């Protein structure tokens, strides 16, 4: 398995290094008032770790479907992040905002 991972193209490793920026930006945008919470950052780092592992393993074993698998899995990962934070009673800025009625 390590041999397969070491033979991945350079763009895969670049994307793997940049993937944690997605959960960081998501937390800063939607959970700004909870940025000091360790639970929020723990869940975001777990999401980033899972995304990196899925990216590397999918490109190592099934490179033809790797891009599609990752594009499908990204929204599901953010959905799991939201639902796990909601279980901890941490709401996003959008959930707590009062929307005007039309």
SULQUI-V523603 format. One record per residue. N is the residue number from 1. RES is the residue in one small letter. PHI is phi in radians with two decimals (none if undefined). BURIAL is b if it has 24 or more other ideal C-beta (glycine too) atoms within 12 Angstrom, else e. Layout:
<<N | RES | PHI | BURIAL> <N | RES | PHI | BURIAL>>
//
This chain:
<<1 | x | none | e> <2 | x | -1.11 | e> <3 | x | -1.14 | e> <4 | x | -1.14 | e> <5 | x | -1.19 | e> <6 | x | -1.30 | e> <7 | x | -1.65 | e> <8 | x | -1.25 | b> <9 | x | -1.17 | e> <10 | x | -1.10 | e> <11 | x | -1.19 | e> <12 | x | -1.16 | b> <13 | x | -1.23 | e> <14 | x | -1.16 | e> <15 | x | -1.12 | b> <16 | x | -1.09 | b> <17 | x | -1.29 | e> <18 | x | -1.60 | e> <19 | x | -1.03 | b> <20 | x | -1.12 | e> <21 | x | -1.18 | e> <22 | x | -1.12 | b> <23 | x | -1.11 | b> <24 | x | -1.13 | e> <25 | x | -1.13 | e> <26 | x | -1.12 | b> <27 | x | -1.15 | b> <28 | x | -1.16 | e> <29 | x | -1.46 | e> <30 | x | -1.72 | b> <31 | x | -2.20 | b> <32 | x | -1.05 | e> <33 | x | -1.31 | e> <34 | x | -1.94 | b> <35 | x | -1.13 | e> <36 | x | -1.54 | e> <37 | x | -1.43 | e> <38 | x | -1.20 | e> <39 | x | -1.12 | e> <40 | x | -1.12 | b> <41 | x | -1.25 | b> <42 | x | -1.15 | e> <43 | x | -1.20 | b> <44 | x | -1.17 | b> <45 | x | -1.21 | e> <46 | x | -1.13 | e> <47 | x | -1.11 | b> <48 | x | -1.11 | b> <49 | x | -1.09 | e> <50 | x | -1.14 | b> <51 | x | -1.10 | b> <52 | x | -1.13 | b> <53 | x | -1.10 | e> <54 | x | -1.11 | b> <55 | x | -1.08 | b> <56 | x | -1.18 | b> <57 | x | -1.22 | b> <58 | x | -1.21 | b> <59 | x | -1.26 | b> <60 | x | -1.32 | e> <61 | x | -1.83 | e> <62 | x | -2.31 | e> <63 | x | -1.14 | e> <64 | x | -1.25 | e> <65 | x | -1.86 | e> <66 | x | -1.14 | b> <67 | x | -1.09 | e> <68 | x | -1.10 | e> <69 | x | -1.10 | e> <70 | x | -1.27 | b> <71 | x | -1.16 | e> <72 | x | -1.27 | e> <73 | x | -1.38 | b> <74 | x | -1.06 | b> <75 | x | -1.09 | e> <76 | x | -1.13 | e> <77 | x | -1.12 | b> <78 | x | -1.22 | b> <79 | x | -1.11 | e> <80 | x | -1.15 | e> <81 | x | -1.09 | b> <82 | x | -1.08 | b> <83 | x | -1.21 | e> <84 | x | -1.25 | e> <85 | x | -1.26 | b> <86 | x | -1.18 | e> <87 | x | -1.13 | e> <88 | x | -1.50 | e> <89 | x | 1.08 | e> <90 | x | -1.90 | b> <91 | x | -1.78 | e> <92 | x | -1.37 | b> <93 | x | -1.11 | e> <94 | x | -1.29 | e> <95 | x | -1.17 | e> <96 | x | -1.55 | e> <97 | x | -1.31 | e> <98 | x | -1.57 | e> <99 | x | -1.59 | e> <100 | x | -1.24 | e> <101 | x | -1.50 | e> <102 | x | -1.99 | e>>
//
